[in-house]
Amino acid sequence: MTTEADTGGLRIPPGAIRWGIIGFVAASLLGFATLLLISQDLSGSLAGFRQFNPVWALPCLVFASGDWFGGGLRIWILLRPLDIRLPYRRCVVISGTTAALAYLTPAGTGGGPAHLYGMMRSGVPLGRAVASNFASVLVNLTFLSLAGIGAWFFGAASGIEHIELPVASISAASLFEWSALAIGTITAAIVFFAVSPRLPRAVLIRLFGRGRRVRKILKQLQELHGSLIIYARKGKLALGLATLAGLLHFGGRFLLGWAVLRGFGVDVGFWNIVLLHVMLQFLLYLMPTPGGAGIAEVLVSAVMSPFLPSTLLVAYTAVWRLFLAYLTVVVGGSILLTWVRRDSRRLTANASLSVGPENDLPV
């Protein structure tokens, strides 16, 4: 294993994190500005924040922490078949920083590099870090697919069929079904590519040639295939247990909306609210903006509008986003920036030593 903070040349530019934060904040502000334009009641919307009972901040924080502790448990489990024994608390921190950079990049694309970076600076070799990263992606998508398809199969969508969303006059049940189907399709496609990469490889080369971008995609397909082989040989139980860990990882996100609603003194059907927030997670997983910023603020307001007066929509959205994403971005992003700066200083110091006076020989 490599030593602490040895990332094998893998680096995350601090500028990328800073620009990610700028884009995330700008998109979020644009989303809230859109909400205020729709409501046309700035004073009433601001007054809505006073109705939140701070007692409910604790359960909201507990549910939000599932992103860290559930994700950490998933990482800890997936490392066992690879003969890696990282402390659970370290896995929790890696999960938090991974979530933070995923929120700061379009479609969560930064989550993978953050996962690899956290793994490698914790002493995990690159090959095993890559295997655990792809396994994490598969486990996440599998859990979401099972949650959506299971809820759909048992008729859960009928419970929200009467809810009409002010988004193209579509029912919440229809949006739930389509989003669950989309996640299921994506998961099935990724699993198919992982099991048999030859067909997509041949199709990609036939359609797009062997350019740099195609070669990068082909490399990722091969790594995905290799990761699946590793876990198929000695990690089947780990994959199953890591999928179950999604109950903690994603379950907190599903329950968070209900806790925030109760914080505003609104008591409506528990399962209806949970189902709507399951649907929201499906949709946010597919959004192209960093962490769904901008879109999420408008989307959750539309989904929750049947349950809240217009004066509470902005306040509800802000509190929900605070616990769901903003806290993770601030805390996880700060830890990640500290790591990056510390590693940059170490590399600079090593470079200075390598060209010191003792190596400055006359020509």
C-alpha positions, 0 to 999 in steps of 0.5 A: 500500500502507498503511504498517507497522502501519496496520490500517485500523481492524481490531483484535484485542482483547487480552482476546480473546487472554487469554480464548482462552488461559484457555479453551484451558488450561482445556480442556486441563487438563480433558482431562488430568484425564479421562485421569488418571481413566481411567488411575487411575495418577498416579505411573505416568503422571508417571514415563512422562515420564522415558522420553522421550529428549530427543534426539528433541526436535529432530526433533519441533521440526523437524516442528512448525515446518512449521506456521510455515515451511510456512504461511509458504511458502503465504502467500508463494506466494498473495501473488504473483498479488496483486502483493504482495511480502512477505519470506518471513520476514514470511510465516512470522511471520504464519503462526505468529500465525495458527495461534496464534489459530486454536488459541485460538478455537473451530473455528479461527475466529480464524485468519482475523482474525489473518491479516488483521491480520498482513497489514494491519499489513505493508502489504497492503490489506484487499481483497487480504488478504481474497483471500489469506485465503480462498485459504489456507482453500481450499488447506488444505481441498483439501490435506487432502481430497486427502491423505485421499481419496488415502490412502483410494483407494490402500487405506491404510485397510486397514493400520489395519483391525485397530486397534480404538479404545476409542471406541464400539468403532469401527475406526481404518479406519472412523473414518479413512474417515468423517473423510476423507469429512467433510473432502472434503464440506466442501471440495466445499461451500465450492468450490461456494459459491465458484464459484456463490454465487447458489444458497446466497444464495437459500437463506439468504435464503429460510430465514432472511431478511435479518438481520444474521447472514445479511448477514454470511454473504452478504458472506463468500460474495461475498468468497470468490467474488471471491477465487476469481475473482482467482486463477482469472484469474492465480493458478492456478499459485499455487493449485497450488503453495500446495496442494503447500506443504501437504506442509510445512505439514501433513506435519510434523503427520502425522510428529510422532506417529511422532517422539514415539513413537520418543522414548519408545522405541516402534518400530511401523509407520511408515505406520500411525502416520502414517495415524492422525495424518492422521486425527487432523488431520481430526478436530481440524479439525472440533472445536468447542473451541479447537484441539481442546483437551480433546477432542484430549488424550482422542482421541489417547490413545484412538488411540495406546492400541494401541501404548503401555502405559497408563503412557505415554499421558499422557506421550505425549499431553502431549509430542505436544500440546506440539510440535503446539500449545502451543509455537505458542500461546506463541510466536505468541500472544506475538508477536500480543499484542506487536503488539496492544499496540504498535498500541494505544499508537500509536493512543492516542498519535495520539489524544492528539496530535489533541486537543493544546493546539494544537487546543484552541481557545476556543469 
